[in-house]
Amino acid sequence: MPTISIRIDPKLKRKMDSFKHFNWSEVIRQAIKNKINAEREKNLAKAVLLNEQVRKKAPKDFNTTDIIRIFREERH
């Protein structure tokens, strides 16, 4: 498993030391996971909102196949 290091100020370290029953590594792992999940949800919400905006503005004869083709060609 990879290892990361963080720096904290001495005051925070003393406070952490007063709660020795916590597994601080696990607390930090969970905080990182929560942050990643929150960002994913935020990105998903943005994508849904963008999709709704595009879908509502598109005329009835709008051809999505052409748009998809353009995006695929830009990737290569």
C-alpha positions in Angstrom: 0.0 0.0 0.0 1.4 3.4 -0.9 2.3 5.8 1.9 1.7 9.6 2.1 3.0 12.0 4.6 1.4 15.2 5.9 2.6 18.0 8.1 0.5 19.3 10.9 1.2 22.0 13.5 2.3 21.0 17.0 -0.9 22.2 18.6 -3.0 20.0 16.4 -0.7 17.0 17.1 -1.1 17.6 20.9 -4.9 17.5 20.4 -4.7 14.4 18.4 -2.5 12.8 21.1 -5.2 13.4 23.6 -7.5 11.1 21.6 -5.3 8.0 21.4 -8.3 5.7 20.9 -8.7 7.0 17.3 -7.0 5.4 14.4 -5.9 8.6 12.8 -4.7 6.9 9.6 -8.2 5.5 9.2 -9.8 8.9 9.9 -7.6 10.5 7.2 -8.3 7.6 4.7 -12.0 8.1 5.3 -11.7 11.9 4.9 -9.9 11.4 1.6 -12.5 8.9 0.3 -15.3 11.3 1.4 -13.7 14.2 -0.5 -13.3 12.1 -3.6 -16.9 10.9 -3.5 -18.1 14.5 -3.0 -16.2 15.7 -6.0 -17.5 12.8 -8.1 -21.1 13.6 -7.0 -20.5 17.3 -7.8 -19.1 16.4 -11.2 -22.1 14.1 -11.9 -24.5 16.8 -10.8 -22.8 19.3 -13.2 -23.0 16.7 -16.0 -26.7 16.1 -15.4 -27.4 19.9 -15.3 -25.4 20.5 -18.5 -27.2 17.6 -20.2 -30.5 19.1 -19.2 -29.5 22.5 -20.5 -28.3 21.2 -23.8 -31.3 18.9 -24.2 -33.8 21.7 -23.6 -32.1 24.1 -26.0 -31.6 21.6 -28.9 -34.0 22.0 -31.8 -36.1 19.0 -32.7 -34.0 18.3 -35.9 -30.7 18.4 -33.9 -28.5 15.5 -35.0 -26.5 14.2 -32.0 -24.6 11.7 -34.2 -22.7 14.6 -35.8 -21.7 16.0 -32.4 -20.5 12.6 -31.2 -18.5 12.2 -34.3 -16.8 15.6 -33.8 -15.9 14.8 -30.2 -14.5 11.4 -31.2 -12.4 12.9 -34.0 -11.0 15.5 -31.6 -9.8 12.8 -29.2 -7.5 11.3 -31.8 
